Amino acid sequence: MAALDAAHEWDPLAAQRRADDPPLDVLLSGTVFFDIVFTGLERLPQPGEELWSKGMGSSPGGIANLAVAAARLGLRTGLVAGFGDDAYADWMWHTMAHEEGIDLSASRRFPDFHSSLTVSVATQGDRAMTTHGHDLPEPLSALIAQAPAARAAVVDLAGETAWWADLARRGSKIFADIGFDETGRWDLADLAPLAHCHAFTPNALEAMSYTRTDSPDRAVRKLAEMVPLAVVTDGAAGSYAIDGTTGEEAYCPAVPVTATDTTGAGDVFAAAMVLGTLADWPLSERLKFGSLCSALAVQQFGGSLAAPGWGDITDWWRHLTDASDGGDLRAAYTRDGYCFLEDIVPDHQVQGRRRAQGTFALRSDAGKH
């Protein structure tokens, strides 16, 4: 229990919690992958060629990216997923349950079943991936019905909708996302389940394609007619949002950083939006917080284990403040936009978070290259 308690040593929602709150802040369900990321390659190998990478990291992937991001921000996070009985699954279960404090009570280990695995090669500012896996022996729907109640859930519109529609009827706020439509139809019927949702957070391409608009700004206005909270992310160009429950509209530029690995950046942003919404932060602060968390994540390798914790956020804020106090005009400008953090970040030291590992036992050297 010590490791689980350490994962929740800082609770940004402490002031909002009530005795009758559900046991979880956010519930998730999906496929967990074992991710292996190779870095430091100038190009992809040709057929028959072997190249040595300068760095490598491994971490839980898939839905674990979102689960770890949420837990590291202090959200009481539950995950419903199927795990195999191999060594990869042993390590991922231990990492998420005992090191990240994620509630896996509704998840299941399947005998004679192996973990899905993705190998990602980061090169030339992009990444190429190869994945192997199988469908679970049994659907997760029965397990989801047994999961603890939650204040919110983050879901994929392209996935199974019955479980979270029922969750919405019981009062949970549903945050929905959707992936790229490989058919190219961008059928508005795909968005019908938004009737059950509190928020929708597509990227700019997805949002513009579904709304038949030519800008993220126009797209977010169309989506705001479908859900109380519409958010459109546009990578380095920033994010747009309209909150119909408060009448707020906001745009937030991205925090400028040199990206190392963008895996999981959208999941980090989504987790930050859930936290800010449950904490009743102003919309502009929610977008800025999501932008900051994503920026901190993409400077690390490894998807889930690149997600920032409150130690990372506090370090960024303190360094920015010190630079501003020292006369750095750019730091002062940035600090003015993030001054709300002064009342949020912990005033004591918090535990650092694990980064992607080279093997099960050794630290990764991926970030050095």
C-alpha positions, 0 to 999 in steps of 0.5 A: 500500500505504501507505493499506492499512497505515494502516488496520491500524496498530493490531491488537487481536488481536496477542497472540492471533495465531499463525503458522498463522492463516488470512490473514483474521479475518472473511469477508463476502459480499453486495451493495454499495450506493452510499448517499446520505443527505440530512439536516436535513429537518423532513419528507418532501416532498409529491408535486410538492414540492422541499425543500432538505436542510441536509446530505448524505453518501455512502458505500458501503452494504449489506454494506460497512457490516459490512466497514468496521466490521470493518476499522476495529476491526482485523479482517483483513477479506475481502469477496466482492461484485460491483461494476459498472464505473461511477464509483460502483463505482470510488469504493467499490472505492478506498475499501474496498480502499485506505483501509479495508484490506479484502481484495477479492481474491475480488470482481469487477468486471462490465463494462456493469453499474451499482452498486445505489444507495440514497437515504435521507432522515433526518427526524423521528428515522427514515429513508425509503429508495428503492433501485434495482439489479439482480441480478449477472450471475453468482452469487458462489458460485464467487468465494467458493470462491476467497476466502482462509481466515478465522477467522470469517464473518458471514452472513445466514440468509436468503441462500445457505448453502452457502458458509458451511456449507463454511467452518464445516466447515473450522473458521471460526466462523460468526456469523449474523443474519436480517432481518424476516420480511415473511410474518409466519410466523416459521417455525422452519425458517428457523433450521435453518442455525444447526446450522452456526453459532457465534453468532446475533445477531437483534434483539429482535423477530426473536428473540421472534417466532421463539421465540414468547416475550414478552421478549428475556431468554426469547428469548435462552434459547431461542436458546441451545439452538440455538447456542453463542453467542446474542445478542439486541439491543434497541436503546436497551434494551440487549443480552442474551447467553448463551455456552454454551461458557463458561457466561456470561450477561450483560445490557448497557444501551445507552450513552446518546447522541443518535442522528443516524443509526442506519444500520449500528448493528447491523453495528457491533455484530456486528463488535465481537462478532466481535472480542471473541470472537476475542480471548476477552474475557469475555461482558460485555465483548464486549457492552459493547464492542459497545454502545459501538461502536454508540453512537459510530456512531449519532452520525455520518451515513452507515452504513459511514463512521460506524463508529468506529475505534480513534481514536474509541474511544480519544478516548471513553475518554480523555475519560471518564477525564478527566471521572471524574478531575475529579469527574464522578460519572456519568463515574466510574460509566460508567468503572467498567464500561468499565475493561477498555478501559485494557488494550485501547486503543492508547497512541499516536495512531492515524489518524482515519477518513473520514466520509461525503462530500458528493461524491467530492471534498468532505467531508460537511456532514451532521454539522453539521445 
